[in-house]
Amino acid sequence: PITAAAGALENLAEFAGTDAAQRAVWVERARGALSEMEELVSAFLWLARAPERDLELEPLAVEPELRRLLAGGPREGSELRLEILSAPRVRAPAAALRIVLGNLLRNARAHAPGGPLEVRLDAQAVEITNPLGIGAPAGSPAQGFGFGLEIVQDLCRRFGWRLELGPIAGPRYRARVEFGAPGQVTPWVQNP
């Protein structure tokens, strides 16, 4: 995010005479990057706090956050299939949920050039699958993932969510965040 913001601001400074539409694109890119940095800092602060403070959080609906991330992502070159079966609610800051879902969606898009991206939300989990692509060979779940996945793993542990990553039949790759075990609602998950 820092590089994206810096690059957009550098373009604004260097090409001040550029048309207003192009400048607006660079400003929006900088705003988006700064927003992403703000969410990362928020997530780090939550990870540093005592877990007891999480109980003060109001339940957060997963579906609107997921839809917001899907609407804001790149659309070119890949088909999106969205299936909403239920609308779970979790006790977590919106920034933490967006970081977990956003990182997994970016990874799926990055490793599925041109292939269908499938997103499924049910009462207990969100599942994101994509065709296996370059950088994500079968049997190598960590291949191609960087520091962002470590943050995702830490956030999932913090809020009692189970993260599953790996190849599945198809050949496809799956990232699944289970908010609660089937038939059991954890303190972090509420279903309306």
Buried (B, 14 or more C-beta within 10 A) or exposed (E): BEEBBEBBBEBBEEEEEEEEEEBEEBBEBBEBBBBBBEBBEBBBEBEEEEEEEBEEBEBBBBBEBBBBBBEEBEEEEBEEEEEBEEBBBBBBBBBBBBBBBBBBBBBBBBBBEEBEBBBBBBBBBBBBBBBBBEEBBEEEBEEBBEEBBEBBBBBBEBBBBBBBBBBBEEEBBBBBBBBBEEEEBBEBBBBE
